[in-house]
Amino acid sequence: MTKVVQIQFSPESGARSAQRLQNAFAKEDIQSSIVSLQTGAATIANIKYLGKKQRYTSRIDAKMQAWLLKKNNKEFGLFSYPILGSDISQLPEILNADIIYIHWALYGFLNYNSIAQIAELKKPVIVVMHDMWNITGGCHYSFTCDKYKTGCSNCQMIPGNKENDLSAKGFRKKLRLYNKYSNFYFVSPSKWLYNCAKEALLTKSKPIFYIPNVLDNTLFKPFNKTTAKQILNINTDETVIAFGAVSVSSPYKGWPYLQKALEILHKDEAYKNILVLIFGSVYNKEIAASIPFKTKFMGFLADEYSTMLVYNAADVFIVPSLADNQPTTVQESLSCGTPVVGFDTGGIPDMIQHKENGYLAKYKDAEDVCNGVKYCLQQKLKGYMLPGFYPAATIKKHLELFEQIQKS
């Protein structure tokens, strides 16, 4: 029996991908465990949660990075330069594993030394790229910058225009790490990031695989829409537009374009009886005040059953992301039969067939987002997952990866 261990920052990081993958592995007689720095909303079986010492190290690292990066240009999002980290290479879960997965494990969990200590075990290390950090000098999304293809320096996020800034230092650390060890394998959940990794100086000579995130479609599936609305205390005659709560300051999530699209939609007399259903955070006065429709905040949904109900209560789901790898919300909504409107960027077009199971809006075009919502509602479009995203298809790709690793 193949034994797998997956490393993650928390059960919520990487959109719960480690837990979902573990559940899928179990059906294939693959023994999987998870090592997590942080605990989640609920205790989950087969997860090794680290102790106070490691969490304290993480908090100190967060403070050190905040000070080090305090002058960074936040317009381009998150930049990570891990300083402190924890050595987990001697944990029984790691030592007993045949294959090691590393998911999103920053914020003071793993630094470059921690990753090297794992690689030193000479076991296959599969790095699941949940954003661009693994192929850049430190940014999580590079937007229009393509220095990751030749070598990072003079980073647009770091003031001073210095050749030897933190992006250059981070890039060199990764280059030394990846060059020293031949047991790294890189997995991208999106075709977009897969192509980026194939062009990146850090990874273009490494084994790279495209494998979408696993989703349990026996849970995320169509449910009677009227019943879903009744359970969530929503009037059954209201048209429901849903989205995951966004930070109005996040450069990734495209809040200004979503807000503008809703304003445009509100001007159309045919679209007045609309409820905007928001999940992911508690009531946000700033968001509520800027939406011209009635709003309902669902808060953070700790269980997947509640999340499934929200998607099924919605008539259309909007994902206005400007930079995103493989947003799981798109996959979940489509699996529940609800069409999705999103920009034609990142991994979003992998999942949406334009005007078939959703609508791909022109990048940064709020009016086209509005057009997409209208189209989905007028055509009574039904969402559905494309064949390559079904659990059997995605887990098959992991098993094929295992076979390739064994051959090499």
C-alpha positions as CSV (number, residue, x, y, z in Angstrom):
1,M,0.0,0.0,0.0
2,T,1.3,3.4,-1.0
3,K,1.6,5.8,2.0
4,V,1.2,9.5,1.4
5,V,1.7,12.4,3.8
6,Q,0.5,15.9,2.9
7,I,1.9,19.1,4.5
8,Q,-0.3,22.2,4.8
9,F,-0.5,25.4,6.8
10,S,-4.0,24.8,8.0
11,P,-7.1,22.7,7.0
12,E,-8.5,25.8,5.2
13,S,-5.3,26.6,3.2
14,G,-5.4,25.6,-0.5
15,A,-9.2,25.5,-0.3
16,R,-9.2,22.3,1.8
17,S,-7.5,20.5,-1.1
18,A,-5.3,18.2,1.1
19,Q,-8.4,16.9,3.0
20,R,-10.3,16.4,-0.2
21,L,-7.4,14.6,-1.8
22,Q,-7.0,12.4,1.3
23,N,-10.6,11.4,1.1
24,A,-10.1,10.5,-2.6
25,F,-7.0,8.5,-1.8
26,A,-8.8,6.4,0.8
27,K,-11.1,5.2,-1.9
28,E,-8.1,4.0,-3.9
29,D,-6.6,2.1,-1.0
30,I,-3.9,4.8,-0.6
31,Q,-3.0,5.5,3.0
32,S,-2.8,9.3,3.6
33,S,-2.1,11.5,6.6
34,I,-1.8,15.2,6.9
35,V,0.6,17.4,8.9
36,S,-0.9,20.8,9.7
37,L,0.5,23.7,11.5
38,Q,-2.8,25.2,12.4
39,T,-6.1,23.6,13.5
40,G,-9.4,24.3,11.7
41,A,-12.9,24.9,12.7
42,A,-13.4,21.1,13.4
43,T,-11.0,18.3,14.4
44,I,-10.5,16.0,11.4
45,A,-9.2,12.4,11.5
46,N,-5.7,11.5,10.2
47,I,-4.4,15.1,10.7
48,K,-1.3,15.6,12.9
49,Y,-1.5,19.1,14.3
50,L,1.7,20.6,15.4
51,G,2.3,22.1,18.9
52,K,2.6,25.5,20.5
53,K,6.3,25.8,19.8
54,Q,5.8,25.6,16.0
55,R,2.8,27.9,16.1
56,Y,4.8,30.4,18.2
57,T,7.6,30.3,15.6
58,S,5.0,31.0,13.0
59,R,3.7,34.1,14.8
60,I,7.3,35.4,15.3
61,D,8.0,34.9,11.6
62,A,4.8,36.8,10.7
63,K,6.0,39.7,12.7
64,M,9.5,39.6,11.2
65,Q,8.1,39.5,7.7
66,A,5.7,42.3,8.4
67,W,8.5,44.5,9.5
68,L,10.8,43.4,6.7
69,L,8.1,44.0,4.0
70,K,6.4,47.0,5.6
71,K,7.2,49.3,2.7
72,N,6.1,46.9,0.0
73,N,3.7,48.0,-2.6
74,K,0.4,46.3,-1.6
75,E,-1.1,47.0,-5.0
76,F,0.4,43.7,-6.2
77,G,-0.8,41.6,-3.2
78,L,1.2,39.2,-1.0
79,F,4.9,38.8,-1.0
80,S,6.5,36.0,1.2
81,Y,10.1,35.7,2.2
82,P,10.1,32.9,4.8
83,I,12.7,33.5,7.6
84,L,11.8,31.1,10.4
85,G,10.5,27.6,9.9
86,S,10.0,24.3,11.7
87,D,11.9,21.0,11.0
88,I,9.2,18.4,10.6
89,S,11.4,15.9,8.7
90,Q,11.7,13.5,11.6
91,L,8.0,13.2,12.4
92,P,6.7,9.6,12.1
93,E,4.2,10.7,9.5
94,I,7.0,12.1,7.3
95,L,9.4,9.2,7.9
96,N,6.8,6.5,7.2
97,A,5.5,8.1,4.0
98,D,6.5,6.9,0.5
99,I,5.5,10.2,-1.1
100,I,5.4,13.7,0.4
101,Y,3.0,16.4,-0.8
102,I,3.7,20.0,0.2
103,H,0.7,22.3,-0.2
104,W,0.6,25.9,0.9
105,A,2.8,25.9,3.9
106,L,4.2,29.5,4.5
107,Y,3.5,32.1,7.2
108,G,6.3,30.7,9.3
109,F,5.6,27.0,8.9
110,L,8.2,25.9,6.3
111,N,11.2,28.0,5.2
112,Y,13.9,27.0,2.7
113,N,15.8,25.0,5.3
114,S,12.6,23.1,6.3
115,I,12.0,22.2,2.7
116,A,15.6,21.1,2.2
117,Q,15.4,18.9,5.3
118,I,12.4,17.2,3.8
119,A,14.1,16.8,0.4
120,E,17.1,15.3,2.2
121,L,15.0,12.2,3.0
122,K,15.3,11.4,-0.7
123,K,11.6,10.6,-1.0
124,P,9.5,12.0,-3.9
125,V,8.4,15.5,-2.9
126,I,5.3,16.7,-4.8
127,V,4.9,20.5,-4.6
128,V,1.3,21.5,-5.2
129,M,1.4,25.1,-6.5
130,H,-1.7,26.9,-5.2
131,D,-0.3,30.2,-6.5
132,M,2.8,31.5,-8.2
133,W,5.1,31.7,-5.1
134,N,7.0,28.5,-6.0
135,I,8.2,30.0,-9.3
136,T,8.8,33.6,-8.3
137,G,11.2,35.4,-6.0
138,G,8.4,36.0,-3.5
139,C,5.2,37.3,-5.0
140,H,2.2,35.1,-5.0
141,Y,0.9,36.5,-8.3
142,S,3.1,38.5,-10.7
143,F,0.3,40.0,-12.7
144,T,1.9,41.4,-15.9
145,C,5.5,41.0,-14.6
146,D,7.3,38.1,-16.3
147,K,10.7,38.3,-14.5
148,Y,10.1,34.8,-13.1
149,K,11.0,33.6,-16.6
150,T,14.6,35.0,-16.4
151,G,15.3,35.8,-12.8
152,C,13.7,38.1,-10.2
153,S,15.2,41.4,-9.2
154,N,14.1,45.1,-9.1
155,C,10.7,43.8,-8.0
156,Q,7.7,46.0,-8.7
157,M,6.5,45.2,-5.1
158,I,9.7,46.3,-3.4
159,P,10.7,50.0,-3.3
160,G,14.2,51.1,-4.2
161,N,14.8,49.5,-7.6
162,K,17.6,47.3,-6.3
163,E,19.2,44.5,-8.2
164,N,19.8,42.5,-5.0
165,D,16.4,43.0,-3.3
166,L,14.4,40.4,-1.5
167,S,12.9,39.0,-4.7
168,A,16.4,38.3,-6.0
169,K,17.5,36.7,-2.8
170,G,14.4,34.6,-2.6
171,F,14.8,33.6,-6.2
172,R,18.4,32.5,-5.6
173,K,17.4,30.4,-2.6
174,K,14.8,28.6,-4.6
175,L,17.2,28.1,-7.5
176,R,19.8,26.5,-5.2
177,L,17.1,24.4,-3.5
178,Y,15.6,23.1,-6.7
179,N,19.0,22.5,-8.4
180,K,20.4,20.6,-5.4
181,Y,17.6,18.0,-5.2
182,S,16.2,15.9,-8.1
183,N,13.2,14.6,-6.1
184,F,11.0,17.6,-6.6
185,Y,7.8,17.2,-8.7
186,F,5.5,20.2,-9.4
187,V,1.8,20.0,-9.7
188,S,-0.4,22.8,-11.0
189,P,-4.2,22.7,-10.6
190,S,-4.6,25.1,-13.6
191,K,-3.4,25.0,-17.2
192,W,-2.4,28.7,-16.8
193,L,0.0,28.1,-13.9
194,Y,1.2,24.9,-15.6
195,N,2.2,26.9,-18.6
196,C,3.8,29.6,-16.4
197,A,5.9,26.9,-14.6
198,K,7.0,25.4,-17.9
199,E,8.5,28.9,-18.8
200,A,9.8,29.7,-15.4
201,L,13.6,29.7,-14.9
202,L,13.2,27.9,-11.6
203,T,11.0,25.0,-12.8
204,K,11.2,24.7,-16.6
205,S,13.7,21.8,-16.3
206,K,11.7,20.1,-13.5
207,P,8.9,17.5,-13.9
208,I,5.6,19.5,-14.0
209,F,2.1,18.1,-14.1
210,Y,-1.4,19.5,-14.6
211,I,-3.8,18.0,-12.1
212,P,-7.0,19.9,-11.0
213,N,-8.0,19.9,-7.4
214,V,-10.2,17.1,-6.3
215,L,-13.9,17.8,-5.5
216,D,-16.4,15.4,-4.0
217,N,-19.3,15.6,-6.4
218,T,-21.4,13.3,-4.2
219,L,-21.6,16.2,-1.8
220,F,-21.5,19.2,-4.1
221,K,-24.4,18.3,-6.4
222,P,-27.6,19.8,-7.6
223,F,-30.3,20.1,-4.9
224,N,-33.8,21.4,-5.2
225,K,-33.4,25.2,-5.5
226,T,-36.7,26.1,-3.8
227,T,-35.9,23.9,-0.8
228,A,-32.4,25.3,-0.6
229,K,-33.8,28.8,-0.4
230,Q,-36.3,27.9,2.2
231,I,-33.7,26.3,4.4
232,L,-31.6,29.5,4.2
233,N,-34.7,31.6,4.9
234,I,-34.7,33.2,1.4
235,N,-37.9,34.2,-0.4
236,T,-38.4,31.6,-3.2
237,D,-39.4,34.3,-5.7
238,E,-36.2,36.2,-5.3
239,T,-33.4,35.9,-7.9
240,V,-30.2,35.1,-6.0
241,I,-26.7,36.2,-7.1
242,A,-24.0,34.7,-4.9
243,F,-20.3,35.4,-4.4
244,G,-17.6,34.6,-1.8
245,A,-17.0,37.6,0.4
246,V,-14.1,39.7,-0.8
247,S,-11.7,42.0,0.8
248,V,-12.3,45.4,-0.7
249,S,-8.6,46.0,-0.6
250,S,-7.5,42.7,-2.1
251,P,-5.8,43.3,-5.5
252,Y,-6.6,39.7,-6.4
253,K,-10.4,39.6,-5.9
254,G,-11.6,42.4,-8.2
255,W,-14.1,43.9,-5.8
256,P,-14.4,47.3,-7.7
257,Y,-15.5,45.4,-10.9
258,L,-18.1,43.3,-9.0
259,Q,-19.5,46.4,-7.4
260,K,-19.7,48.3,-10.7
261,A,-21.3,45.3,-12.4
262,L,-24.1,45.2,-9.7
263,E,-24.6,49.0,-10.1
264,I,-25.1,48.5,-13.9
265,L,-27.5,45.6,-13.3
266,H,-29.5,47.7,-10.8
267,K,-30.2,50.3,-13.5
268,D,-32.1,47.7,-15.5
269,E,-35.8,47.6,-14.4
270,A,-36.0,43.9,-15.3
271,Y,-33.6,43.1,-12.5
272,K,-35.0,44.5,-9.3
273,N,-36.2,41.5,-7.3
274,I,-32.6,40.4,-6.6
275,L,-30.9,39.2,-3.4
276,V,-27.1,39.2,-3.2
277,L,-26.0,36.3,-1.1
278,I,-22.6,36.7,0.4
279,F,-20.6,34.0,2.2
280,G,-17.1,33.8,3.6
281,S,-17.3,36.4,6.3
282,V,-19.7,38.0,8.8
283,Y,-21.7,41.2,8.0
284,N,-19.5,43.8,6.3
285,K,-20.9,47.3,6.5
286,E,-18.7,48.6,3.7
287,I,-19.7,45.8,1.3
288,A,-23.4,46.0,2.2
289,A,-23.5,49.8,1.7
290,S,-21.9,49.6,-1.7
291,I,-24.3,47.0,-3.1
292,P,-27.5,48.5,-4.6
293,F,-29.5,45.3,-3.9
294,K,-30.8,43.6,-0.8
295,T,-28.0,41.6,0.8
296,K,-27.7,38.5,3.0
297,F,-24.5,37.6,4.7
298,M,-24.0,33.9,5.5
299,G,-20.8,34.3,7.4
300,F,-17.9,31.8,7.3
301,L,-19.3,28.4,6.3
302,A,-17.3,25.8,8.3
303,D,-19.1,22.8,6.9
304,E,-19.4,21.8,3.2
305,Y,-23.1,20.9,3.5
306,S,-24.0,24.6,4.2
307,T,-21.7,25.6,1.4
308,M,-23.5,23.3,-1.0
309,L,-26.9,24.8,0.1
310,V,-25.7,28.3,-0.7
311,Y,-24.6,27.3,-4.2
312,N,-27.9,25.6,-4.8
313,A,-29.9,28.5,-3.5
314,A,-28.1,30.8,-6.1
315,D,-29.3,31.4,-9.6
316,V,-25.8,32.6,-10.7
317,F,-22.5,32.7,-9.0
318,I,-19.9,35.5,-9.7
319,V,-16.1,35.2,-9.2
320,P,-14.6,38.5,-10.1
321,S,-11.0,37.5,-9.5
322,L,-8.2,39.3,-11.3
323,A,-5.6,36.8,-10.4
324,D,-6.5,33.3,-9.4
325,N,-5.1,29.8,-10.0
326,Q,-8.0,27.3,-9.8
327,P,-10.7,29.0,-7.6
328,T,-12.5,26.1,-5.9
329,T,-15.6,28.2,-5.6
330,V,-16.1,27.9,-9.4
331,Q,-15.7,24.1,-9.3
332,E,-18.1,23.8,-6.4
333,S,-20.8,26.1,-7.9
334,L,-20.7,24.3,-11.3
335,S,-20.9,20.9,-9.5
336,C,-24.0,22.1,-7.8
337,G,-25.6,23.1,-11.1
338,T,-25.2,26.8,-10.7
339,P,-23.6,28.7,-13.6
340,V,-20.6,30.9,-13.0
341,V,-19.6,34.3,-14.3
342,G,-15.9,35.1,-14.1
343,F,-13.2,36.9,-16.0
344,D,-11.3,35.1,-18.7
345,T,-8.1,34.8,-16.7
346,G,-5.9,32.4,-14.7
347,G,-7.5,28.9,-14.2
348,I,-11.1,30.2,-14.6
349,P,-11.4,29.4,-18.3
350,D,-10.3,25.8,-17.6
351,M,-13.7,25.2,-15.9
352,I,-16.1,27.5,-17.8
353,Q,-17.2,26.9,-21.3
354,H,-18.4,30.3,-22.5
355,K,-22.2,30.4,-22.6
356,E,-22.5,26.7,-21.9
357,N,-22.1,26.3,-18.2
358,G,-21.3,29.9,-17.4
359,Y,-19.9,33.1,-18.9
360,L,-16.3,34.3,-19.4
361,A,-16.3,38.1,-19.2
362,K,-13.7,40.2,-20.8
363,Y,-10.9,41.0,-18.3
364,K,-11.6,43.9,-16.0
365,D,-14.8,44.7,-17.9
366,A,-17.6,45.3,-15.3
367,E,-20.2,45.8,-18.0
368,D,-19.4,42.4,-19.5
369,V,-19.8,40.8,-16.0
370,C,-23.2,42.3,-15.9
371,N,-23.9,41.0,-19.4
372,G,-22.8,37.6,-18.2
373,V,-25.3,37.7,-15.2
374,K,-28.1,38.7,-17.6
375,Y,-27.2,35.9,-20.1
376,C,-27.2,33.2,-17.4
377,L,-30.5,34.3,-16.0
378,Q,-32.2,34.9,-19.3
379,Q,-31.1,31.6,-20.8
380,K,-31.7,29.8,-17.5
381,L,-28.2,28.4,-17.8
382,K,-27.3,25.3,-15.8
383,G,-23.8,24.8,-14.4
384,Y,-22.0,21.6,-14.7
385,M,-18.4,20.3,-14.2
386,L,-16.3,19.5,-17.2
387,P,-15.2,15.8,-17.5
388,G,-11.6,16.5,-16.5
389,F,-12.7,17.8,-13.1
390,Y,-14.6,14.7,-11.9
391,P,-12.9,12.9,-9.0
392,A,-12.2,9.8,-11.0
393,A,-10.3,11.8,-13.6
394,T,-8.3,13.9,-11.1
395,I,-7.3,11.0,-8.9
396,K,-6.3,9.0,-12.0
397,K,-3.8,11.7,-12.8
398,H,-2.3,11.4,-9.3
399,L,-2.0,7.6,-9.7
400,E,-0.3,8.2,-13.1
401,L,2.1,10.6,-11.4
402,F,2.9,7.9,-8.8
403,E,3.7,5.4,-11.6
404,Q,5.9,7.9,-13.4
405,I,7.8,8.6,-10.1
406,Q,8.3,4.9,-9.6
407,K,9.7,4.5,-13.1
408,S,12.1,7.4,-12.7
